């Protein structure tokens, strides 16, 4: 019996067990992606203006060079928000140890306990199952169910999890998210680093195509009356512009959630859900892409980046490449979670970033994830 312990420990989220039987020559494979649950049970919504009663006494307002009104939280306001009594108005300047990126200690302890239980299953229980055991299949099946429950939640099957990965990748989107991002980036486009199989790229590109079609449709004179000011401005700037690649997506293919040998270009899932993703051979390629003219001025999209320096390297390179590179769309967990590292959040909380909006994403089956979508704006250096 072969145990891939490195896969188990990868990013606190991936476990892999491979077991074989010599009696019938059948290989049993258990593959799961761990999504540990968030404590919050709040319904999907955008966090906006939840503390109007105290805003006048606890915040000051400034206007950035881009015209965004920024709430400057006082020390008292920051303290109340950190202990959960009150939440900041948005947009607002991010501060060190910002509550927006806080993950509850209880949730982290529960995740740690689940990880420890899975380690014990793999290192202690699996070796006890002999290959020639007549009850091998039954025992492996029970072990599989126990791991799936720890990984994804009670009642979540491997097929349910795989169906989600095929449709969305590690984190899901909905129409509201797609429309919001297209509206936000209609005239600038998006560069996505760590795009995986390209589900977000394809969904955003399709939504952008619909966006242009609606804006160019003059058969409904009343349509523009209901548009936001931002949408009308975007329409004026895009109506004379040739259609372009709204999303430029890149990945080095090192952390793909699905097997590309199974889900290759000739399969239906690839055709229906996977997008156009260009390969990055090295970190040098990442630097070249983010400094290229084609990516200049685009918003940077990071969807569920792996743990480690990839996210912070992308953010720093993006910001340093050009002054017009000022918008980050980060989809993932907060500090101490499964995405990025402390260096990423240290930079986002260094006083140069404004949190514009926070949106709940579509979580995988089992609701054991706590990732959100954050829209952030970087103020130009003086």
N, C-alpha and C positions, 0 to 999 in steps of 0.2 A: 504494500500500500504506500502510495507516494503522497507526501504532504508538502504543499507549497506554502511554507510559513511566511515568506516574503510577501506573497500576495495577500495573506491574512492581515499583515500589519500595515499594508499600504494605506496611507492617509487616513487611518482610523476608520475607513469606510469600506474596504474591499476584503472579502474573504474568499478563499478558493480551496476546495478539497477535491482531490482526484482519487478515486478508489477503484481497484480492479479485482475481478474474481478470476481465478485460474480454472475453476470447475466448469464454468460455462463460457468463459472467454468474453465476458461483457464488461465494458468499462462504464462505471457510474461516475458522473461528473456533477458536482454541486458548485454552482457559481452564484454568488450573490453580491449585491452592493449595499453596504450598510447605510441606513438612513435613520439616525437616532432622533427621537421626537423632541419637539419644542414644548415648553411648558405652556405657552400662550394658547388660549382657545378662542381668541378674537377672530371674528369672521374676516374674510379678505376685504381689505379697504386700504385707502391711502391715508397716511398719518398727517393730518393737517389741522392746525389751529385747534388743538385740544385743550388749551388753557387760556382762553381769552380773558378770563376774569383777572388774571394776575399779570398779563403781559405789560401793562402800562407801568407797573411798579417794579418789574423785575428784568425788563429788557430795554435796550436802546436800539434804534433803527439806523442803518446806514444803507446807502445805495452804491452798488458796485459799478464798475465801468461798463458792464454789459446791461445795466438797467435793472438788475435784480435787487429788490429790497431785502436786506439781510438783517435778521434779528441778532443782536449782540447780547447773549445771555449774561446776566450778572452772576456773581459768585453764589448768591443766595438762590437764584433761580436754578443754577447748575446743580446745587446740592439737592434741591427738592426733586429735580428730574432724575438724579442718579439713584435716589432711594425709591423711586417709583411713585411718588406722590403726584407729580405733575410732569407733563411732557412738553418739550419746546415747540414753539411755533416754527413753521417752515416757510421760506428758506431761513437757515441760520448757520452761523459759523460753527464748525466742529471744534471741539476743545479736547484736551488730553483726557483719556479714559472716558470718552464720550458715551453717554447712555444709549445712543443709537446703535452702537456696535456691541453692546453688552449682552452676554449669554449668561443665563442664571447658573449659579453654582450647583443648584440641584440637578439641572439638566446635564451639566458636565459630569457630575458624579454618576448619574445614571448611565451615561454613555460609557464612562470608564468601567463601570460594573459589567455592562454588556460585553465590552471588549475582553475583559478578563474571563468571563464565562466562555466566550468563544475560543480564547486561547487554551483554556482547560479542555474543552471538547476536542480540539485538534491535537494537543500535545499529550493528553492523558487518556481520553476515552477512545479516540479512533485507533490507536495502536493496540487496544485490547481486542479489537474485532479481528479474528483470524480469517484469512482468505478462504480457508476450507470449511468455515463454520456453516452448517446447514441453514442457519437463520441469518446468514449474511445480509441478504437483500432486505429483510425486515428490519434489522438493526441499522443498516445504512439509511433506510427510509425514515426511521424514527429520528436519527441524527440529523438528517436533512431538514426535517420539519422543525426541530428545535433550533437549528441555526437560522432558518428563515424567519422564525418568530423573533429571535434576538436581532436579526439584521433589519427586517422590514416592518415588523409589527404583527400582531395576532391576526390570523386569517389571510395574510398576504401570501400568495403562491409565487413560485419562481416565474410562472408564465405572466402573471399580472405585472411583476416588476419588469420583465423583459419587454412586454408590450409598451410600458411607459417609456423605457429607454429608447425604443424604436421611434416612438412618436415625438418625444421631446428632448431626449438626452437626459442628463442627470437632474435637471431642474425644468419645470414646466412653465409655459406661458399661456395666456389667454388673449382674447380679442382686445380687451382693454389695454393690456400691456403692449401689444403689437401696435395698436393705433396711437398710443401715447408716444412710443419711441419713434414712430414714423413722423408724427407731428413735430416732435422735438428736433429731429435730425433731417427734416425734409429737404433742406437746402444745403446740407453739408455732408451727409452720408455717414457711414459707420465703418470702422475697422475693428474686426473681432479677432482677438488673439486667444488661442485655446478653443477653437470652434468645434472640436470633436468631429462628429459626422455631419455637422452643418444644419441641424434641424432649425436652430434659431435663424441662421442665414436665410434658409429657404422661406420660412414663415414671414420674416421681415421683408424680404424682397417681393413676395407675393402681395403683402399688405401695401407696400410702397407702390406697386403697379396699380392696385385698386385706387390708391390715393390720387395718382396722376390722372386716372381715368375719370374719377369724380370731379376733379378740379377742371378738367378740360371739357366737361359736359355742360354745354350751354343751353340744353333743352329744358332745364329746371331753373328758371330765374329766381325762385324763392330759396334755392339751396344756400346761396351765399349769405342770406340774411341771418342764418342760424350759425354761421361759422364764428369761431373765436377770432380775436384780433391776431393772434399768432398764426392761425390757419390762413387767414386772408393774406398776411404778409408772406407766408411761405408760398402761397399760390401765385402771388405776383412775381416772386423770384424764380419760380420753377416753370411757369407756364411757357416761357420762351426758351427754356433750357432743354437740350436734348436729353433723352433718357440715358442714365448712367448706371453703373453698378452701385446700387444703394449700399450694399454690404460687401466689403472685401474681407474674406474670412481666411484665417491661417491656423495651422496646427502642426506640431512635430510628430503627431501620431504615437506618442509615448504612453498616453493614458486613455486610450479609447475605451468606452464602456462596453462596446459590442465587438464581436469578432468579425473582421472585414472579410475573412475567408468564407464565412457563412453568409453574411449580409454584404455580398459583393454587388457590383454595378448592374448585374443581370437580375437581381432579385426585386420583388415588388416593394418591400420596405424601403430599399434604396431609392427606387423610382418615386415613391410617394412622399417620402419624408426627408431624405438626405439632400443636403445642398452642395454648393460648390466650395470646396475648401482646398486652398493651396498649401503645399507642404513646406515647412521650415526645416531645413537640414541642421541648422546650428543656431546658437545664440547670436552669432554675427548676422545671420539672415534676419533674425528678429529686429536687430538694430537697423538694418538696411530698410526693412519694410516700414517701420514706424517713422523713419527719417525721410522716406521717399516723398516725392511731390504728389503722388496719387493719394497718399494718406494724410497729407497736410490739411488741417482744418476739420477733419472728420472727428466724430466722437469715438472714444475708445470703449469697446464693449468687452467685459470679462465675465463670462458665464461659468460659474463653478470652477474657478482655477484650482489646480492641485496645491497641496501644501508645499511650502518652500518659496524660493525667490522668484519664480516666474512672474507672479502678479506684480510685485514691486519693481522688478526689472522693466516690465512693460510700461507701468505708470511713469517711472522716472524717464525712460527713453522718450515716451510720448510727450511729456511736458517739456523736456529739454529740446525737442526737435523744432518747435515753432511756438511763438506766442499765441497763435490762434488755436492751438491744441489745448482746450480748456474744459472739456466735458468728459467725465468718466461715468459709465454705466456699469456698476458692479453688481453682480448677481451671486450671492453667496452668504455664508454664515459670518458672524461677527468675530471679534477678537477671541482667540482661543478655540475657534471652531475648526472645521475640516478644510478651510480654504485659506490660501495665502500664509502669511506669518506675521509676527508682531511688527516687523519692519514696515509692512504695508500699512497697518493701522497707525503706526507712529507717524508716517508721512501724511496720511489723511487727516490726522489730528494735530498737525504742526502749525495751525493758524492760517493756512493758505487755502483751505478748502471750505466751500459752502455746501451744506446738505440741502438740496433743492426739494427732493421728494423721496418718500419711502413707499414702496408698493408691495403688497403680498403677492408671492408667486404661486403657481400651481404646484403643490407638493406631491411627491410620489405616493402611491398607495401605502396606507399605514400611518401617514402624517407624522413620521419620525424625523423629519428634517426641520430646521429652523432658519433656512435661508430666506432672504428677501432681496428685492431689487432696490438699489440705491442710485439715485441720480445726483451727481456731485459736480460742482463747478469750481475751477481753479482760478483764483484771482491773479491777475498779471503782476509780476514783480515790478516794484518801483525802480 
